[in-house]
Amino acid sequence: MNSSILLIIIGMGIVTYIPRMIPLVFLSEIKLPDFLQNVLKNVPYAALGTLIIPGVFFMNDNIWFGIIGALTAVIAAYFGANIIIVVISSIGILTVYGLLF
């Protein structure tokens, strides 16, 4: 392997590691307010929604294809289904919808 590629990989690792380590080291003793803790707990869900929602509307030429799949997943998840069941239910409903329309 070329040494410049190895240096680039090491540099990328350091640049990725530093922003993760600084809050862990310097902010570990600080108690955040409850409101801020609740906001930070919801960041992963907001990021996931931001990544998924555009794909729902642009996954097929027929916009209803994505909407029906998303609604099926939301309903299955609302009733407490396992993630595998949520995915399989959406795939099953979309398979039937694709065959009918």
Buried (B, 14 or more C-beta within 10 A) or exposed (E): EEEEEEEEEEEEEEEEEEEEEEEEEEEEEEEEEEEEEEEEEEEEEEEEEEEEEEEBEEBEEEEEBBEBBBBBBEBBBEEEBEEEBBBEBBEEBBEEBEEEE
